[in-house]
Amino acid sequence: MREDRTPRWGGEIRRHHIFSRLAERTGAQILEGGWSDAGLRRATLGPLRARLPMWLSTRSARSRLPRLAASEKLREKTLASAILLADPAVVAIYDDPIAQAATLGVTLDPAWAATLRRRQRANREAFRWQVVPTASFADLAGLDPDRVIVGGNGADTARVHVGPWPERATIGMVSGAAPGRGIELLVNAAEIARQTISELELRLWLVATNEETAAYLEGIRKSVAREPWIKIGGAPYGQLGETLAEATILVIPHPPGAYMDVALPVKLFDSLAAGRPLVITPRRESAAIVREFGVGIVAGGDTAEDLARAMVALLSDPVRARSMGVVARAVAEREFDWRVVGDRIADEVLRREGA
């Protein structure tokens, strides 16, 4: 079984897709409506029990129980039910909320932080395998490398389309609204770049996830209110391709830090799917992809001047920018479409389970 949700943005897209191919290839039942103790019990007890597929063969004494693939870490009560009613096989661990909060400058309530630590530890112990974005993330999170499957990240290239190129040179960034994501850095770099490209515009598609980030977003809006060349809006996933097409280049200006170095943000792959070249700060895992596939420029450093130079270099060479955009789309379809990524994950899970 895996969880099924209607995807909206960011991590929800990944959770929707990450075990889709595993479910399709094994005929697994999908638990709809989000993980809950009651939902798991309904799926594993009563008349439904007979219809649950034995989709992973094993010689263990638990072979009569349905194997469970969880697209996110389970809460304590649900995890307890999973251990009782199913055989926890594989869980996707794509974030370390403690390390991420520290990087983003978000203060966590100590009691909540303790809960998050317990949850991560409990899921790590309960599931045989953990799918992670990168090996370096697994190392940072303290996961057992022998139980890790490096899954990477992806994009839904059937939903994120390539749109027409804008008439004016335009920088775009899609991000959660929070300090620590480099939003102010990008604004400063764009101001510097406008000294060379006077008609340059900046599009910020930002999403607030709680009251704290909503307040932060409002502060960003006020700080650029007198700059008509800067526009802030949203990026609904259903219109993401059309939205990102407003940009000539897409920028990921993550600041330095251990967590940012090991992450592979979904927006990197959505940018590839949208057929736009990338300019990014030198974060290790993201930079490796940009360099390997030739889909953009990695800034020479982390200052606004470094970022501005990289953006101007690409914006001043439209032939190069469009050529990289074509490559980006092809790479997204060939390497990072969720069906391709999902098949790689499914292959490894089934191999390890002997199925």
C-alpha positions as CSV (number, residue, x, y, z in Angstrom):
1,M,0.0,0.0,0.0
2,R,1.0,3.6,-0.4
3,E,-0.7,6.9,0.3
4,D,-2.5,8.8,-2.4
5,R,-3.2,12.5,-2.4
6,T,-4.2,15.0,-5.0
7,P,-0.9,16.9,-5.5
8,R,-0.8,20.6,-5.1
9,W,2.8,21.8,-4.7
10,G,6.3,20.9,-3.6
11,G,6.6,18.0,-1.3
12,E,3.0,16.9,-1.9
13,I,3.9,16.3,-5.6
14,R,6.7,14.0,-4.5
15,R,4.5,12.1,-2.0
16,H,1.9,11.5,-4.7
17,H,4.4,10.1,-7.2
18,I,7.2,8.4,-5.4
19,F,5.7,4.9,-5.0
20,S,3.2,5.2,-7.9
21,R,5.1,2.9,-10.1
22,L,5.7,0.4,-7.3
23,A,2.0,0.3,-6.7
24,E,1.2,-0.1,-10.4
25,R,3.7,-2.8,-11.0
26,T,2.6,-4.9,-7.9
27,G,-1.1,-4.2,-8.1
28,A,-0.9,-2.7,-4.6
29,Q,-3.9,-1.1,-3.0
30,I,-3.6,2.7,-2.5
31,L,-4.6,4.2,0.8
32,E,-6.6,7.3,-0.1
33,G,-7.3,10.4,1.8
34,G,-4.1,10.7,3.8
35,W,-2.4,8.5,6.4
36,S,-4.4,7.9,9.6
37,D,-4.7,5.2,12.2
38,A,-8.4,4.7,11.2
39,G,-7.6,4.6,7.5
40,L,-4.9,2.0,7.9
41,R,-7.2,-0.2,10.0
42,R,-10.0,0.0,7.4
43,A,-7.5,-1.0,4.7
44,T,-6.1,-4.0,6.6
45,L,-9.1,-5.4,8.4
46,G,-12.5,-6.8,7.5
47,P,-13.5,-7.7,3.9
48,L,-10.8,-5.5,2.4
49,R,-8.2,-7.7,3.9
50,A,-8.8,-10.5,1.4
51,R,-8.2,-8.1,-1.5
52,L,-4.9,-6.8,-0.3
53,P,-2.1,-8.0,-2.7
54,M,0.9,-9.9,-1.5
55,W,3.0,-7.7,-3.6
56,L,6.4,-8.4,-2.1
57,S,7.5,-12.0,-1.5
58,T,9.4,-12.8,1.6
59,R,10.4,-15.9,3.6
60,S,9.7,-14.1,6.9
61,A,7.0,-15.2,9.4
62,R,5.2,-12.0,8.5
63,S,4.6,-13.1,4.9
64,R,0.8,-13.2,5.4
65,L,0.7,-9.5,6.2
66,P,0.4,-6.9,3.4
67,R,3.7,-5.0,2.8
68,L,3.5,-1.3,3.4
69,A,5.3,1.4,1.4
70,A,4.8,4.9,3.0
71,S,5.4,8.0,1.0
72,E,6.1,10.0,4.2
73,K,7.0,9.3,7.8
74,L,4.1,8.0,9.8
75,R,2.9,9.6,13.1
76,E,3.3,7.5,16.2
77,K,-0.2,6.1,16.5
78,T,-0.4,5.3,12.8
79,L,3.0,3.7,12.9
80,A,2.0,1.5,15.8
81,S,-1.0,0.3,13.8
82,A,1.3,-0.3,10.8
83,I,3.6,-2.5,12.8
84,L,0.6,-4.5,14.1
85,L,-1.4,-4.8,10.9
86,A,1.1,-4.7,8.1
87,D,4.8,-5.4,7.3
88,P,6.5,-2.0,7.1
89,A,8.8,-2.4,4.0
90,V,9.9,1.0,2.8
91,V,9.4,4.6,3.8
92,A,10.4,7.8,2.0
93,I,12.4,10.2,4.2
94,Y,13.0,13.4,2.3
95,D,13.4,15.9,5.0
96,D,15.0,16.4,8.3
97,P,12.7,19.0,9.9
98,I,15.1,19.9,12.7
99,A,18.1,20.6,10.3
100,Q,15.8,22.3,7.8
101,A,14.3,24.7,10.4
102,A,17.7,25.7,11.6
103,T,18.7,26.4,8.0
104,L,15.6,28.5,7.3
105,G,15.9,30.4,10.5
106,V,12.6,29.0,11.9
107,T,12.4,28.4,15.7
108,L,10.7,25.2,16.7
109,D,9.0,24.7,20.0
110,P,11.2,22.3,22.0
111,A,8.4,19.9,22.6
112,W,7.5,19.7,18.9
113,A,11.2,19.3,18.0
114,A,11.4,16.4,20.4
115,T,8.3,14.8,18.8
116,L,9.9,15.2,15.3
117,R,13.1,13.5,16.5
118,R,11.1,10.6,18.0
119,R,9.1,10.2,14.8
120,Q,12.1,10.1,12.6
121,R,13.8,7.6,14.8
122,A,10.7,5.4,15.1
123,N,10.1,5.3,11.3
124,R,13.8,4.6,10.7
125,E,13.6,1.6,13.0
126,A,10.3,0.3,11.8
127,F,10.8,0.2,8.0
128,R,13.4,-2.1,6.5
129,W,14.3,0.4,3.8
130,Q,14.4,4.2,3.6
131,V,14.2,6.0,0.3
132,V,16.1,9.3,0.4
133,P,16.9,12.1,-2.1
134,T,20.7,11.8,-1.9
135,A,23.3,9.7,-0.2
136,S,24.7,12.9,1.4
137,F,21.2,13.6,2.9
138,A,21.1,10.1,4.4
139,D,24.5,10.7,5.9
140,L,23.4,14.1,7.4
141,A,20.2,12.5,8.8
142,G,22.2,9.6,10.4
143,L,20.6,6.8,8.4
144,D,22.1,3.4,8.0
145,P,23.7,3.4,4.5
146,D,23.0,-0.4,4.1
147,R,19.2,0.3,4.4
148,V,19.1,3.4,2.2
149,I,17.8,3.6,-1.4
150,V,18.8,6.8,-3.1
151,G,15.7,7.8,-5.0
152,G,16.5,11.3,-6.2
153,N,13.6,13.7,-7.1
154,G,11.5,14.3,-10.2
155,A,8.9,16.2,-12.1
156,D,5.6,15.4,-13.7
157,T,6.5,16.2,-17.3
158,A,2.9,15.4,-18.5
159,R,1.6,18.3,-16.4
160,V,4.5,20.8,-16.5
161,H,4.7,22.0,-20.1
162,V,7.1,24.3,-22.0
163,G,5.6,27.7,-22.7
164,P,6.6,30.5,-25.1
165,W,9.6,32.5,-24.2
166,P,9.0,36.0,-22.8
167,E,9.8,39.1,-24.9
168,R,11.7,40.8,-22.0
169,A,14.6,39.3,-20.1
170,T,13.0,38.0,-17.0
171,I,14.3,36.2,-13.9
172,G,12.0,33.8,-12.1
173,M,12.0,32.0,-8.7
174,V,9.4,29.6,-7.3
175,S,9.8,28.9,-3.6
176,G,8.3,28.6,-0.2
177,A,8.1,31.9,1.5
178,A,10.7,31.7,4.3
179,P,13.9,33.3,5.4
180,G,16.9,31.2,4.5
181,R,15.8,30.4,1.0
182,G,17.8,33.2,-0.6
183,I,14.9,35.4,-1.7
184,E,16.5,38.7,-0.5
185,L,19.8,37.6,-2.1
186,L,18.0,37.2,-5.4
187,V,16.4,40.6,-5.2
188,N,19.7,42.2,-4.5
189,A,21.4,40.3,-7.3
190,A,18.6,41.3,-9.7
191,E,19.1,45.0,-8.8
192,I,22.8,44.6,-9.7
193,A,22.0,42.8,-12.9
194,R,19.7,45.7,-13.9
195,Q,22.7,47.9,-14.1
196,T,23.7,45.9,-17.2
197,I,20.2,44.9,-18.5
198,S,18.0,47.9,-17.8
199,E,14.8,46.3,-18.9
200,L,15.2,43.2,-16.6
201,E,12.2,42.0,-14.7
202,L,11.9,39.7,-11.7
203,R,9.0,37.3,-11.0
204,L,8.8,35.8,-7.5
205,W,6.2,32.9,-7.1
206,L,6.1,32.4,-3.3
207,V,4.0,30.2,-1.2
208,A,3.3,30.7,2.6
209,T,2.6,27.6,4.6
210,N,1.7,29.0,8.0
211,E,1.2,32.3,9.9
212,E,4.9,32.9,10.4
213,T,5.7,32.5,6.7
214,A,2.7,34.5,5.7
215,A,4.0,37.4,7.8
216,Y,7.4,37.0,6.2
217,L,5.8,37.0,2.7
218,E,3.9,40.2,3.6
219,G,7.2,41.8,4.6
220,I,8.7,40.9,1.2
221,R,5.8,42.4,-0.6
222,K,6.1,45.7,1.3
223,S,9.9,45.8,0.7
224,V,9.5,45.7,-3.1
225,A,6.2,47.6,-3.4
226,R,7.8,50.5,-5.0
227,E,9.7,48.4,-7.6
228,P,7.3,47.9,-10.5
229,W,9.8,45.5,-12.2
230,I,9.4,43.1,-9.4
231,K,6.1,41.1,-9.3
232,I,5.1,38.6,-6.6
233,G,2.5,36.0,-7.2
234,G,1.6,32.3,-6.7
235,A,2.3,29.3,-8.9
236,P,-0.6,26.7,-8.8
237,Y,0.7,23.4,-9.8
238,G,-1.9,22.9,-12.5
239,Q,-0.6,26.1,-14.3
240,L,3.1,25.7,-13.4
241,G,4.3,25.3,-16.9
242,E,2.5,28.4,-18.1
243,T,3.7,30.3,-15.0
244,L,7.3,29.4,-15.3
245,A,7.2,30.3,-19.0
246,E,7.1,34.0,-17.9
247,A,10.8,33.7,-17.0
248,T,13.8,33.5,-19.3
249,I,15.9,31.9,-16.6
250,L,14.9,30.3,-13.3
251,V,17.0,30.8,-10.3
252,I,17.6,28.7,-7.1
253,P,19.6,31.0,-4.8
254,H,19.9,28.8,-1.7
255,P,22.4,30.1,0.8
256,P,25.3,28.0,2.1
257,G,24.6,25.4,4.7
258,A,24.9,21.7,5.3
259,Y,21.2,21.0,4.8
260,M,21.0,23.0,1.5
261,D,24.1,21.2,0.2
262,V,22.4,17.7,0.5
263,A,18.9,18.7,-0.7
264,L,17.5,18.2,-4.1
265,P,14.5,20.7,-4.3
266,V,11.5,19.7,-6.4
267,K,11.6,23.2,-8.1
268,L,14.9,22.2,-9.7
269,F,13.2,19.4,-11.6
270,D,10.0,21.4,-12.3
271,S,12.3,24.1,-13.8
272,L,13.9,21.5,-16.1
273,A,10.4,20.3,-17.2
274,A,9.4,23.8,-18.0
275,G,12.3,24.0,-20.5
276,R,14.1,26.9,-18.8
277,P,17.8,27.1,-18.0
278,L,18.9,27.4,-14.4
279,V,21.1,29.7,-12.4
280,I,21.9,28.4,-9.0
281,T,24.2,29.1,-6.0
282,P,26.9,26.5,-5.5
283,R,25.0,24.0,-3.4
284,R,26.6,20.6,-3.8
285,E,23.9,18.2,-5.0
286,S,21.9,20.7,-7.1
287,A,25.2,22.0,-8.7
288,A,26.2,18.4,-9.6
289,I,23.0,18.0,-11.7
290,V,23.3,21.4,-13.4
291,R,26.9,20.7,-14.3
292,E,26.4,17.1,-15.4
293,F,23.6,17.8,-17.8
294,G,24.6,21.3,-18.9
295,V,21.3,22.9,-18.1
296,G,22.4,26.1,-16.6
297,I,25.1,28.0,-14.7
298,V,26.4,27.6,-11.2
299,A,27.4,30.9,-9.6
300,G,31.0,31.3,-8.7
301,G,30.1,32.1,-5.1
302,D,27.3,33.1,-2.7
303,T,27.3,36.9,-2.9
304,A,24.7,39.0,-4.8
305,E,27.5,40.0,-7.2
306,D,28.4,36.3,-7.9
307,L,24.7,35.5,-8.6
308,A,24.3,38.7,-10.7
309,R,27.3,37.8,-12.9
310,A,25.9,34.3,-13.6
311,M,22.5,35.7,-14.5
312,V,23.8,38.4,-16.8
313,A,26.0,35.9,-18.5
314,L,23.0,33.7,-19.5
315,L,20.6,36.6,-20.1
316,S,23.0,38.3,-22.4
317,D,23.3,35.2,-24.6
318,P,19.7,34.2,-25.6
319,V,20.9,31.5,-28.0
320,R,22.7,29.8,-25.3
321,A,19.8,30.2,-22.9
322,R,17.3,28.7,-25.3
323,S,19.7,25.9,-26.2
324,M,20.0,25.0,-22.5
325,G,16.3,25.2,-22.1
326,V,15.8,22.6,-24.8
327,V,18.4,20.3,-23.1
328,A,16.6,20.9,-19.8
329,R,13.3,19.6,-21.1
330,A,14.9,16.6,-22.7
331,V,16.8,15.7,-19.5
332,A,13.6,16.1,-17.5
333,E,11.7,13.7,-19.8
334,R,14.6,11.2,-20.0
335,E,16.0,11.2,-16.5
336,F,13.7,12.9,-14.1
337,D,10.1,12.3,-15.1
338,W,8.4,10.7,-12.1
339,R,7.6,7.5,-14.0
340,V,11.3,7.1,-14.8
341,V,12.4,7.9,-11.2
342,G,9.6,5.8,-9.8
343,D,10.7,2.8,-11.9
344,R,14.2,3.1,-10.6
345,I,12.9,3.2,-7.0
346,A,10.6,0.2,-7.6
347,D,13.4,-1.8,-9.2
348,E,15.6,-1.4,-6.2
349,V,12.8,-2.1,-3.6
350,L,11.7,-5.2,-5.4
351,R,15.4,-6.4,-5.8
352,R,16.0,-6.0,-2.1
353,E,12.8,-7.7,-1.2
354,G,13.6,-10.6,-3.5
355,A,10.4,-10.0,-5.5
